[in-house]
Amino acid sequence: MTKNNRIRFSEREYIKNQSNAIADERLAFLDGQRLGDLSMGIEDNATKRKVRRIMEKKIAQKYYKNAFEGRLAGNRARYDTRHMLTNQMKNIFGFVPEGYRFAA
């Protein structure tokens, strides 16, 4: 398998499927409300930070489970997970909240 034929972490179908899974997460601190049902434009900053941390954790877990060894060297993994966080927020909320635009 050549380098160009590898399945990349940021493939569109993968992002959409993972976005749906993250959007279906229930938030215990909001009485079981779905993460995808939040309106990030009107939520307070504490809720935005909590949601971002939850999403970062889910994305990082999935990334490190599926990443091949070359992607884990250096800061590439950090860049990829932040880039994925931005893509997931765009897919779920329609925009990236202020201050979380890493690598759109």
C-alpha positions, -999 to 999 in steps of 0.1 A, spaced: 0 0 0 15 33 -10 15 64 10 -12 81 -11 -36 51 -8 -38 52 30 -71 61 45 -66 95 61 -80 105 95 -99 135 80 -118 117 53 -153 133 48 -174 101 55 -154 94 86 -159 129 99 -197 128 92 -201 94 110 -181 105 140 -200 139 141 -233 120 144 -220 98 172 -207 128 191 -239 148 186 -259 119 201 -239 121 234 -260 129 264 -247 155 288 -253 147 324 -246 182 336 -275 195 314 -300 168 326 -294 144 297 -297 169 269 -281 158 236 -249 175 227 -262 182 192 -293 200 205 -272 228 222 -272 263 207 -236 272 211 -242 308 201 -263 315 233 -247 291 258 -226 305 286 -188 302 285 -186 274 311 -209 252 291 -189 259 259 -156 249 276 -172 217 290 -186 207 256 -152 215 239 -134 193 265 -159 164 260 -155 166 222 -117 168 225 -116 137 246 -138 117 223 -119 128 192 -85 121 208 -96 86 219 -108 78 184 -76 93 169 -51 74 190 -71 42 185 -69 44 147 -37 64 140 -7 46 125 27 51 140 40 78 117 11 101 127 19 99 164 54 113 161 59 150 171 31 174 173 12 160 143 -13 142 166 -21 175 184 -27 193 151 -49 165 137 -71 163 168 -75 201 169 -83 201 132 -108 174 137 -124 193 166 -129 223 143 -145 200 117 -167 183 142 -180 216 156 -188 229 121 -207 196 113 -226 196 146 -233 233 154 -229 248 119 -201 271 130 -170 271 153 -176 291 185 -153 321 190 -119 311 203 -119 275 191 -109 279 155 -76 260 153 -72 247 117 -103 254 98 
